[in-house]
């Protein structure tokens, strides 16, 4: 009896406790299960171009923890809006995904900002004046460095050491041409490098000499390596500062991700891109100082080193640093008359350009890199160079079998008849730079002849028609980081001083140009699952433009960047 009473009392107490605690427990349980998803930011009342073909346009977007929750109309986002949600009223303005720049040299660009800037100089007098100014503050023996000059802007005459020897008697000088495939030294620098009448041209390069056999100061492609290694190394601090400067320039122009092809040129040491990776990028990532996302490409010669690293770390080191692939060179540049062509340059009838890497070596390294699962990108400017690489890629794909490899050709500037169709048939990415055509429109006709230039230069629409994936970039510091300018150029193709388009049949639409700077560019480096479009689940990188009319923007592309957001956080201004 006592036992039964005890059981009844115990049961009664348990029942009372259950009645008292159940509402509390129930509240905690339901709040855990049904806690609302609160957006950190809702962007509304604008025209959002998503670069996502399933929903190209929207008026609003919800973001949480740096990723996109939903894109659509404002009413569809109400479930995510609570007290802690910030709302950004676009007031009718246009938003686009954060731009990709598919081909930059970040360190070169950032370092160049602190050196002699010769871009846009259009006379010998101005050229000499800028060098003289730089020498004024230099201690004896210190190198004067810089670049960006374009001899086509002052009529085509190439600079000579005699231009600046009088104003730089105590300082060696090295000034790279805008394309990076030619550099200019004064006599003191030539003396330090022991470059004389007897210096022979290295493989893949040229030491320019006058009619008396004396070096003029100009070194082309791999010949630059006779001098460049003697220039004092940039310090780690200088390179870190350069990266931060470069990143801020990118954000100012709406660029949130870049493909950095590094400090590497034909015949140069392969270590600088790896040093920048460890000394600069990994350092900044560890300290939380990365401002934009970078996809890094390394010299093809180091493919096994990159393969081993990816095996250990994977391709994504963080949301800021991605290991892209490997890059090599087939030829030089049009401006330096070193692009590899089927026919000679009009102004140099015996010059067909330079093949800067032996084909057997290039083929073998590409074969092994592809076999190991790495993406390969090869620089090709001239029509013959592009055909050589298309042939090479076709051979490698046949040998290694079918897979999603996304081979890239960087620049694809001059194409032979039928080459554009081959890009599409072979699924080769054309990584091209629209702004380059502004510099080349005049010179291409002079160097190649008008008919050749019209037939094969910057064939953007032909490539698109052939189902080629276009990825747009700048090649900064060769040209400015400026996607809006690149979009305008790809649409209009009107060089400075021209009234009409250069090869108007090759103009593209605004959406094709936008996609080439966003989703196509992301696909071109295997980042399309995370970036490139304003789609649910992707990282929330976007750009607010000044335009209040999509129709006006689509017609003229005459807008400016008002703000840049990375992971849903305003990064500029």
N, C-alpha and C positions, 0 to 999 in steps of 0.2 A: 504493500500500500504506500509506504513511504517512498519507495522507488518510483511508483507511478506518479506520485505527487511531484517528485523532483523533475521527472520528465516533462510533466505538464507546465511547471513553472519555467523550466528552461526553454520550452517551446514558446511560451508566452513572451518571455524576454526577447527571444530571437525575432519574434513577429514584430514587437514594438520597435526594436532596432532597425528592422528592415523598413518599416513604415517611415521612421524618422530619416534614415540615411538614403533610401532609394532615390528621392528627388535629387539629392546632392550628387550621388553617384551617376544617376541618369544624366544630369546636366553635364558633368565632366565627360562622360562617355560620348554623348552626342556632340559636344563641342569639339572633341578630338576627331570624331568621324565626319561631322558635317561642318567643320570650320570653313568659313568662306575663303576662296582664293582672292586675295586682295591685290589689285594691280598697283605697282609703284607709280606708274605713269600711264595716262591715257592721252593719246594724241588725237585731236578731233577737228572737225570743221575745215577740212582741206581736201586737196586732190593728192592722194597717195598713189604713186606709181610703184607697184610692188616688184616688178620683174618676175612675177610668178604667173605663168600662162593660165593657171586654173582660176585666178582672180586678179586680172591685170590692174584694176583700179579699186580703191576703197576710199572712204571718207574718214575712217578712224582706226586706231590701233591701240591695243592694251599690252603693257609690258610689265613683267615681274622678274626680279632677280636677273636682269640683263637679257632676258629672252622674251620673245613675242608670245603672248597668250592667245591673242585672236586678232584678226584683221577683218574689217567689214564696215557696217554702218554703226553709228553711235549707239543706237538702241540695242544692238546685239551685244554691247559691252557692259550693260548695266549691272550684270551679275558680279562684275569685278570691281566696281566703284564703291569705295567705302571712305570713312573719315580720313584714312591715311593716304588716299590716292591723290596725286597731283595731276592736274589736267593742263595740257598745253593746247591752247586755242590757236590754230593755224591761220585763222581769219582769211580762209580761202586760198592760202598759198600752197605751192607744190612741194611735196616731199618725195624723195627718191631714196633707194637703198644707198648705203655708204659705198662710195666708189672704190673699185680696185684699180691700182696702177700695175699693170701686168709686167712691167719691165723697168726697173730703176737700179741705180747704183747709189745706194743710200750714203755710204761713207764718202765717196767721191763728191756727191752733191753737198753734203753737210760741210766737208772740209773746204770745198770751193767757195762757200759763202764767206769764209774768212780770208780769202786770198785775192789775187788780182782777177777781177771779173772783166772779161773781154767780150762777152756775148753782146751782140748788137753794135759793136764798134765798126764804123763804116769808112774809115780812112786810115792811111798810114800815120798821119800826124797824130790822130787820137790814140792809136795803138802805142806809139812811142811815148806819148804823154802819160798814159796810164802806167807804163813800165817805169818811167822816170819817177813818177810820184811814189811808186812802191819802193824804189831804191832809196829814196830820201830818208826813210826811217830804219833802214837795215844796217846792222853792223857789218863791217868788212868780213867777207867770207860766208855770210848767211845766204842761203838760197832764196831766190825770188820765184815763187810758184804761182800758178794760176792757169787760166785757160778760158775756153769758150769762143775763141776767135773763129771767124769764117771769112776767108779771103774773097769769097764770092761777093761779099757786101761792099768791097772796094775795087771791084773790077776783075778779080781773079788772080792778081799778082801774089805769089807766095812770099811770105816774109823771109828775110835773110838776116844772119847774125849781124851783119854790118848796120842794120837798122838801129840796133840798140846797144852795140858795143861801147859807144861813146858815153852813154848814160848809165851803164852798168859795168864800169871797169873793174870793180872790186867784188862783184857779186855774181855767182853763177846763176843762170836763169833757165827755167824749164816751163814752157807754156803749151798746154795741149790744145789741139784743134777741137772744135765743138763736138765732133763725132768720136773723139778718143782714139782714132786710128792714125793720127799724125801728131807729132810734137815738135816744138821749136826751141832750140837752145842758142845761147850766145856763145861767143868764142871761148870765154873762160870755162863754161860748162863742157864744151867740146874738148878742151885741153885736159880737164880733170878726167874725162872719160877716155882720153887717149884716142879720140876719133880723128883720123888724119886722111890725107890723100890715099893712103895705102889700105885703109879699112875696107874690107870686102862686105858685100851685102850678105846678111845671114839668111838662112832658109825662112821664107815667109815674110821678108822685110826688105826695106830699101834705105840706104844712106844716100840722101840727095846730094849731088855734087854739081858744081858749075862747069862751064866749058873748059876751065883749066884743071878740072879734076879735084877741086877743093871742096870740102864739105860746106854746104850752105847753112847748116844748122838744123835742117829738117830731117827727121827720122820717121819712117813709116812702119806701122805694125810691129813685127818682132824686132826690128832694128832699134826700137825705143828701149829695148832691154839692154842695149850697150851702155845706156846712161842712167836710166831710172833707178836701178839698184844702188847707185852711188848717192842718191838723195837721202838725207837723214830720215829715219823712220818717224812717222807721226806717233806721238806718245799715246798711251792708253787714254789719258785724260782728254787729249785733243779729239780722239775718235769718239769717246763717249759724248763729249759736247757736240760733236758733229751729228751724231745720231739724234740727239734731242732737238737740235736746230732743224734737221731734216724732217723729223716727225711733226714739228709744229707747222712747218710749211705745208706738209701733206694735209693736216687737219684744216688748215685755213682754206684749202681748196676742196674740201669735202672728201678727201681720200682717207679711208679707215683701214685699208689693207694694201700692202705692196708685195710684189714679188721682187725680192732683192737678189740680183744676179752677181752682186759682189764686186770687190776690187780685184778684177782679174781681166787681163788682156792677153792677146796671143804672145807666147814666149815668156810670159811673166811667171814669177814664182807662184806656186799654188797655195802657199800658206796664208796670205792675208785674209781670204774669206773665212778660214777656220779660226784665225786669231780674232777676227771681228765677232764671230759666233760666240766664242768663250769669253773674251775680254769685255765685250760690249753688250751683246744681246742677252746672254745668260746672266750677266751681272745686273743689267737693268730689270730683267724679269724677277730675279731673286729679291731685289730691293723694291719691287712694286713701282718701277719708274717707266715701264713701257707705256707709250701713248697711243700707238697704232699697232695693228697686227702685221706680222711679217712672215712671208713664206720664203725660205732661203734655198737658193741653188748654189751648188759648189762646183769647182772645176771637175770636168769629166775624168781627168787623170786620177782623181781621188775617190772614184766610185766605190771601191771596196771599203774605204774608211767610212763613207756615209752609210753603206749597207750594214756594216757592223754596228754603227750607232743606232740606226733605226731598229735593228733586231733587239737592242737593249731597252730603248726608250719608247718605241713607237714613233709615228710621224708627228703627233701633237705633243709638244713638250708642255704646253699650257694653252690657254685661250689666246695667247699673244704670239707664240713662236711655233711655226710649223716647218718641218723638214721637207722641202719640196722635191728636189732631184738634182741632176747634174747638167752642166752646160759646157759647150765647146764652141769653137769657131771654125767656119768653113772658109771665109774670105774676109776682106777688109771692109771699106766703105766707098760709097759713090764719091763723096766730097774729096776723099784722099786719092781718088783714081786707083783704088785697090780692091774694089768689088770685082769678083770673078765673072767675066762676061764671055759670051760666044764671039762677039765682034769687038774690035779694039775701040778705045776711047777716041772720039773725033779729034780732041786736042792733043792726043798722044797716039798716033797711028800704029805704034809697035807695042802698045801696052794693052794687055787683056785682063789686067788685074792680078791679084795674088790669091793663090790657094794656101792659106796660112797653116793648115794642118794636113799632113800627109794622109791620103785617103785610106790606106791600109791600117794605119794607126787609129784613125777616127772610127773606122768600121769595126775593128776588133774591140775597142773600148766600149762602143755603143752596144755591140752584141752582148758583152759580159754584163754591162750595167742593166740592160733590159732583162737579161736572163735572171738577174738577182732581184728583179721587181722594182727597179728605180725608174722614175720618169726622166726622159732625156730631152733636152732643149739644145738646138744648134743654131747659131747665128749664121744667116745666109742673106746677103744683100743682092748680089748679081744674079742674072738669069741662069747662068751656067752653075753657079753655086747652089741655087735652089733645086735645080734638076739633080745635081749630084746627091743632095741630101734626101730628096724624095726617093731616088734609087736606093740609097743606103737604107733608109727606113723600110722600104718594101722588102729588101733582102733580109733584114733583121727580123721583120715580122714573119716572113715565110719560114725562116730557120727556127725561130723560137715558138712559133705557134700562136693561135688566136688568144687574145686577152685584152682587157681594157687598159691600154698603155698610155694613151693620150700624148703621143709624140708631139713635140712642138718645134716649129721653125720660127726663130726670132727675127723679125723685120720683114722677111718675104717681100722685099721692096720692088725688085725688077723680076718679072716672070716671063718665061717664054710662052709662045702659043700652046695652049693645052695644059699648062702647069696648074692653073687655078682648078681645073676639073680634077686633076690628080689629088690635090689637097682633100677635096671632098670624098673622092673614091677611097682614099687610103685613111680617112679619118684623122688627118694631121691638123693640129691646132695652128692657126696663123696668128702669131703674137705680133701685132703691128702697131705702129705709132703714127696716128693721123697728123700730128703737128709737124712731123718731118717733111711732109709734102709742101708745106709753106716755104721751107728753106730750099727744097730741091726743084720746085717747078721751073724756075729760070735756068738753074745750072744743069738740070737733066737734059734739056734740049741742046745745050751747048756741048755737053760731054758725050751724049749718046746720039744726037741728031733728033730732030723733032719727031719724025715718024716712029723711031724706036721707043722714044720716051712715051709718046701717046699710046703705043701699043701695049706696053708692059708695066707701067708705073702705078703702084699703089692701087691694085685692082680689088678694092673692097667689095663692091657690088658683085663682081664676077665670082669672087670667092664665096659670098653668101648664096648666090644663085646655084653654086655647085655643092651646096649643103656643107660648106666649111664652117667650123666654129671660129669666129673672130674674137680675139681677146685684145682689147685696146690698152695702151700704156703710153709712157712719155719718153723713156730712155733718159730720164733726168740724171745728170745735169746737161745732157746734150740738148734737150728741150725742157721747158718748164713743166713742173707738175701742175696740170691744168685740165682736168677732165671736161669741164664745161667748154673750154676752148677746143679740146679734141673733138667733142660732140659736134660743135659748130663747124669745125673744119671738115669732118667726115660727111656732114650734111651738105655743105656749101662748096667746098674745095676751091675757094677763091683766095689765091695768094696775095700778099701785100702789093698794092699798085695795080692789081688786075681788076677788070670789071666783070669778067665772066669766069665760070668754073673751069678748072683744068680737068679735062676728061670728064665732062658732066655725066656721062653714062655710068660712072663709078660712084656717084653720090648715093648715100644711104638714108634711110628714114631715121627720125629721132628715136623710135623705139629700138631699132636695130643698133644704133649707136649706144643708147643707154644700156641695152643688154650686154654689149661688148665690154662695157665698163663695170658690169655687175654680175649677173648670173652666169654669163658665158665665161667671163674672166675667172669666176670662182670654180666653174667646172674645169677650166683649163689647168688648174693646179690641184684638183681633187678636193676642193673645199666647199663644194656646192651643197653638201649635207648640212653644213653649219652656217654658211654665209652666202651672200650674193643676191638674196631676195628677201622681201619682207613677208615671211611665211611663218605660220604657227610653229613654234619650237626652235626657230633659228635665233642666233644672236642678234640683238636689236641695235644694229648700226644703221643710221639713216642721216639724211642731209635735208635741211630746210632751205629751200631756194627763195629768191626774192620775187619770183613770178607769181602773179595772182590769177593767171589764165593758162590752163594747159594748152589751149589752142594756140596762143601766142608763143608759148615755149616750144611747142611742136613745130611751129613754122620757122621761128628765128633762133631758138636756143639762146636767146639773149637774156640770161639771168645771172645772178651772182649768188655765192654761198652766204647765207645769213647765219647759219648755225650747223655744227656737226655734232652728232651724238654717237657715242661708242658704248655698247651694252646699255643703252637707254639713259646714259648720263651725258650731259652736255660737256663736250671736250673743247669746243671752240664756239664763240670767242670766250 
